Amino acid sequence: MIIGGLNWGLVGIWDFNLVNTLLYAWPALERAVYILVGVAAVVAPLSLYCRACKFCK
């Protein structure tokens, strides 16, 4: 999620895509990074909610 946040911040401020710049030769790996960041963005809040939920314990 940190990579995704940094990347979107750079895209928003300077129109600079860090992931694309680092992995331009490997589009499949670039796509995998985006997928992992997306999965982390969904799983992290769910895991925090589950820790706080009394029914999950």
GROMACS elastic network, one bead per residue, 0.5 to 0.9 nm:
[ bonds ]
;  ai    aj funct       b0    kb
    1     4     6  0.50160   500
    1     5     6  0.60478   500
    1     6     6  0.85373   500
    1    36     6  0.85495   500
    1    37     6  0.53359   500
    1    38     6  0.77355   500
    1    39     6  0.89190   500
    1    40     6  0.60276   500
    1    41     6  0.60337   500
    1    44     6  0.87380   500
    2     5     6  0.50484   500
    2     6     6  0.60822   500
    2     7     6  0.84077   500
    2    37     6  0.83141   500
    3     6     6  0.52227   500
    3     7     6  0.59948   500
    3     8     6  0.85763   500
    3    18     6  0.89890   500
    3    19     6  0.83305   500
    3    33     6  0.89027   500
    3    37     6  0.73436   500
    4     7     6  0.50591   500
    4     8     6  0.60761   500
    4     9     6  0.84193   500
    4    19     6  0.87238   500
    4    33     6  0.88176   500
    4    34     6  0.76000   500
    4    37     6  0.59323   500
    4    38     6  0.81819   500
    4    41     6  0.88757   500
    5     8     6  0.52825   500
    5     9     6  0.60413   500
    5    10     6  0.85866   500
    6     9     6  0.50775   500
    6    10     6  0.61786   500
    6    11     6  0.85954   500
    6    18     6  0.82922   500
    7    10     6  0.51811   500
    7    11     6  0.61648   500
    7    12     6  0.85979   500
    7    16     6  0.78672   500
    7    17     6  0.60549   500
    7    18     6  0.56767   500
    7    19     6  0.68062   500
    8    12     6  0.59874   500
    8    13     6  0.85007   500
    8    15     6  0.89893   500
    8    16     6  0.87226   500
    8    17     6  0.76280   500
    8    18     6  0.88378   500
    9    12     6  0.51224   500
    9    13     6  0.60789   500
    9    14     6  0.82925   500
    9    15     6  0.89222   500
    9    16     6  0.88923   500
   10    13     6  0.52311   500
   10    14     6  0.55666   500
   10    15     6  0.63331   500
   10    16     6  0.54337   500
   10    17     6  0.65933   500
   10    18     6  0.73667   500
   11    14     6  0.56509   500
   11    17     6  0.54891   500
   11    18     6  0.80967   500
   12    15     6  0.57587   500
   12    16     6  0.79144   500
   13    16     6  0.78953   500
   14    17     6  0.87532   500
   16    20     6  0.87235   500
   16    21     6  0.81684   500
   17    20     6  0.54360   500
   17    21     6  0.61882   500
   17    22     6  0.87806   500
   18    22     6  0.61208   500
   18    23     6  0.84916   500
   19    22     6  0.52524   500
   19    23     6  0.59734   500
   19    24     6  0.79098   500
   19    30     6  0.65759   500
   19    33     6  0.79487   500
   19    34     6  0.85306   500
   20    23     6  0.52117   500
   20    24     6  0.51079   500
   20    25     6  0.87347   500
   20    26     6  0.89654   500
   20    27     6  0.81236   500
   20    30     6  0.66099   500
   21    24     6  0.55188   500
   21    25     6  0.88980   500
   22    25     6  0.82727   500
   22    30     6  0.86291   500
   23    26     6  0.53483   500
   23    27     6  0.68036   500
   23    29     6  0.70105   500
   23    30     6  0.57812   500
   24    27     6  0.61948   500
   24    30     6  0.74977   500
   25    29     6  0.89343   500
   25    30     6  0.89247   500
   26    29     6  0.53697   500
   26    30     6  0.63119   500
   26    31     6  0.87699   500
   27    31     6  0.61517   500
   27    32     6  0.85856   500
   28    31     6  0.51134   500
   28    32     6  0.62345   500
   28    33     6  0.87698   500
   29    33     6  0.62373   500
   29    34     6  0.87075   500
   30    33     6  0.51654   500
   30    34     6  0.64489   500
   30    35     6  0.87556   500
   31    34     6  0.51185   500
   31    35     6  0.62184   500
   31    36     6  0.86932   500
   32    36     6  0.61374   500
   32    37     6  0.85773   500
   33    36     6  0.51453   500
   33    37     6  0.61568   500
   33    38     6  0.85562   500
   34    37     6  0.51598   500
   34    38     6  0.61455   500
   34    39     6  0.86518   500
   35    38     6  0.50563   500
   35    39     6  0.61540   500
   35    40     6  0.85745   500
   36    39     6  0.50797   500
   36    40     6  0.60858   500
   36    41     6  0.85491   500
   37    40     6  0.50669   500
   37    41     6  0.61588   500
   37    42     6  0.88139   500
   38    41     6  0.50547   500
   38    42     6  0.65125   500
   38    43     6  0.87626   500
   39    42     6  0.52232   500
   39    43     6  0.60667   500
   39    44     6  0.84660   500
   40    43     6  0.50832   500
   40    44     6  0.57149   500
   40    45     6  0.86772   500
   41    44     6  0.58124   500
   41    45     6  0.71462   500
   42    45     6  0.62785   500
   42    46     6  0.67292   500
   43    46     6  0.51564   500
   43    47     6  0.60795   500
   43    48     6  0.86746   500
   44    47     6  0.52424   500
   44    48     6  0.63216   500
   44    49     6  0.86769   500
   45    48     6  0.50680   500
   45    49     6  0.61012   500
   45    50     6  0.85396   500
   46    49     6  0.50402   500
   46    50     6  0.60680   500
   46    51     6  0.86298   500
   47    50     6  0.50054   500
   47    51     6  0.62223   500
   47    52     6  0.87260   500
   48    51     6  0.51848   500
   48    52     6  0.64228   500
   48    53     6  0.86729   500
   49    52     6  0.51640   500
   49    53     6  0.60151   500
   50    53     6  0.50037   500
   50    54     6  0.80218   500
   50    55     6  0.81766   500
   50    56     6  0.57728   500
   50    57     6  0.80776   500
   51    54     6  0.78157   500
   51    56     6  0.70341   500
   51    57     6  0.74451   500
   52    55     6  0.89512   500
   52    56     6  0.81946   500
   52    57     6  0.87952   500
   53    56     6  0.56671   500
   53    57     6  0.72934   500
   54    57     6  0.57410   500
